[in-house]
Amino acid sequence: MPTVDTTVWIQAPLQRVYEVAKDNRSFPEFMEDVKSLTIIEEDGPRVVSEWIGVISAFNVKVRWTQEDVWNDQEHTCAFRQLKGDYDSMDGIWAFKEENGGTRFDSTVNYEYTVPALGPLVKRVVHSLVVKNLDGVLTAIKKRAESA
């Protein structure tokens, strides 16, 4: 299963960055690849949401239902796809104070199979996943730094 690790340093306090990331309801407002996000269940630190993302290079929509489990003590979010277009997807976001700001680390494991199209498509999908995750981290960085 492919894994994508991304990191960004944000010039904003840990709590501010964590709050921006945790407020996923607002993602469609400032993330161009997130067409819609609907919360369907909340139970303490557990949030289940339905996502529609857009792969703009191919004008393709990707849909999935995701479970997030937030740990306010550790400043982390473990997430996994419950159902959707990926064969599987899970990961973790971690936020740490660093150099007067916040380090935001993201690890995503995913499997997305396009039958009969082989390794070339897998490389394209991987590059799109990397681009998307870089966009997510950059959008959260901009939002947190602008406040």
C-alpha positions as CSV (number, residue, x, y, z in Angstrom):
1,M,0.0,0.0,0.0
2,P,1.5,3.4,-1.0
3,T,2.3,5.9,1.8
4,V,2.6,9.6,1.4
5,D,4.4,11.6,4.2
6,T,4.2,15.4,4.0
7,T,5.2,18.1,6.5
8,V,4.8,21.9,6.7
9,W,6.0,24.4,9.2
10,I,3.4,27.0,10.1
11,Q,4.1,30.4,11.7
12,A,1.2,30.2,14.1
13,P,0.6,28.8,17.6
14,L,-0.1,25.1,17.9
15,Q,-3.6,25.6,19.2
16,R,-4.6,27.9,16.3
17,V,-3.3,25.4,13.7
18,Y,-5.0,22.5,15.4
19,E,-8.3,24.4,15.5
20,V,-8.1,25.2,11.8
21,A,-7.4,21.6,11.0
22,K,-10.1,20.3,13.3
23,D,-12.7,22.6,11.7
24,N,-13.1,20.4,8.6
25,R,-16.6,21.8,8.0
26,S,-14.9,24.9,6.6
27,F,-12.5,23.1,4.3
28,P,-14.6,23.7,1.2
29,E,-14.3,27.5,1.9
30,F,-10.5,27.5,1.5
31,M,-9.5,24.2,-0.2
32,E,-10.0,24.2,-3.9
33,D,-9.9,20.4,-4.2
34,V,-12.7,19.9,-1.6
35,K,-16.0,20.4,-3.3
36,S,-18.1,19.5,-0.3
37,L,-17.8,18.0,3.2
38,T,-20.8,17.1,5.3
39,I,-20.6,16.0,8.9
40,I,-22.9,13.0,9.4
41,E,-22.0,12.0,12.9
42,E,-20.2,13.4,15.9
43,D,-19.5,11.6,19.2
44,G,-16.9,13.3,21.3
45,P,-13.6,13.1,19.6
46,R,-15.0,10.9,16.8
47,V,-16.3,12.7,13.7
48,V,-17.7,10.9,10.6
49,S,-18.0,13.0,7.4
50,E,-18.8,12.6,3.7
51,W,-16.3,14.1,1.3
52,I,-16.4,15.0,-2.3
53,G,-13.0,15.9,-3.7
54,V,-12.1,17.1,-7.2
55,I,-9.1,16.0,-9.2
56,S,-9.1,19.1,-11.3
57,A,-6.5,17.9,-13.8
58,F,-9.0,15.2,-15.0
59,N,-12.2,16.9,-13.9
60,V,-13.0,13.8,-11.8
61,K,-14.9,13.7,-8.5
62,V,-13.7,11.4,-5.7
63,R,-16.2,10.5,-2.9
64,W,-15.6,8.9,0.4
65,T,-16.9,8.7,4.0
66,Q,-14.2,9.3,6.6
67,E,-13.9,8.7,10.3
68,D,-11.6,11.1,12.2
69,V,-10.6,10.5,15.8
70,W,-9.1,13.6,17.4
71,N,-6.8,13.5,20.4
72,D,-6.7,16.9,21.9
73,Q,-4.0,15.9,24.5
74,E,-1.6,14.7,21.8
75,H,-2.8,17.1,19.1
76,T,-3.3,14.3,16.5
77,C,-6.1,13.1,14.3
78,A,-6.2,9.4,13.2
79,F,-8.5,8.9,10.2
80,R,-9.7,6.2,7.9
81,Q,-12.1,5.7,5.0
82,L,-15.2,3.9,6.0
83,K,-16.5,3.6,2.4
84,G,-15.8,5.3,-0.9
85,D,-13.8,5.4,-4.1
86,Y,-10.4,4.4,-2.6
87,D,-9.9,0.7,-2.1
88,S,-8.5,1.8,1.3
89,M,-7.3,5.0,2.9
90,D,-6.1,5.8,6.4
91,G,-3.5,8.0,8.2
92,I,-2.6,10.4,10.9
93,W,-2.1,14.1,11.3
94,A,0.2,15.3,14.1
95,F,0.8,18.8,15.3
96,K,3.8,19.9,17.4
97,E,5.2,23.2,18.7
98,E,8.5,23.9,16.9
99,N,10.7,27.0,16.5
100,G,8.0,29.4,17.7
101,G,5.4,27.9,15.4
102,T,3.8,24.6,14.6
103,R,5.0,21.6,12.6
104,F,2.2,19.7,10.8
105,D,3.0,16.2,9.8
106,S,0.7,14.1,7.6
107,T,0.9,10.4,6.8
108,V,-1.6,8.8,4.5
109,N,-1.7,5.2,3.4
110,Y,-4.0,4.5,0.4
111,E,-4.8,2.0,-2.2
112,Y,-6.6,3.1,-5.4
113,T,-6.9,0.5,-8.1
114,V,-7.9,1.2,-11.7
115,P,-8.4,-2.3,-13.2
116,A,-6.4,-3.1,-16.3
117,L,-4.5,0.2,-16.5
118,G,-1.4,-0.9,-14.6
119,P,1.7,0.7,-13.2
120,L,1.6,3.9,-15.2
121,V,-1.8,4.9,-13.7
122,K,-0.5,4.0,-10.2
123,R,2.3,6.5,-10.6
124,V,-0.2,9.2,-11.9
125,V,-2.5,8.4,-9.0
126,H,0.4,8.6,-6.5
127,S,1.5,12.0,-7.9
128,L,-2.1,13.3,-7.6
129,V,-2.3,12.1,-4.0
130,V,1.0,13.9,-3.2
131,K,-0.2,17.1,-4.9
132,N,-3.5,17.0,-3.1
133,L,-1.9,16.5,0.4
134,D,0.5,19.3,-0.3
135,G,-2.5,21.4,-1.2
136,V,-4.3,20.5,2.1
137,L,-1.3,21.3,4.2
138,T,-0.6,24.6,2.4
139,A,-4.3,25.6,2.7
140,I,-4.3,25.0,6.5
141,K,-1.0,26.9,6.7
142,K,-2.4,29.9,4.9
143,R,-5.6,29.9,7.0
144,A,-3.8,29.5,10.3
145,E,-1.2,32.2,9.5
146,S,-3.8,34.7,8.3
147,A,-5.7,34.8,11.6
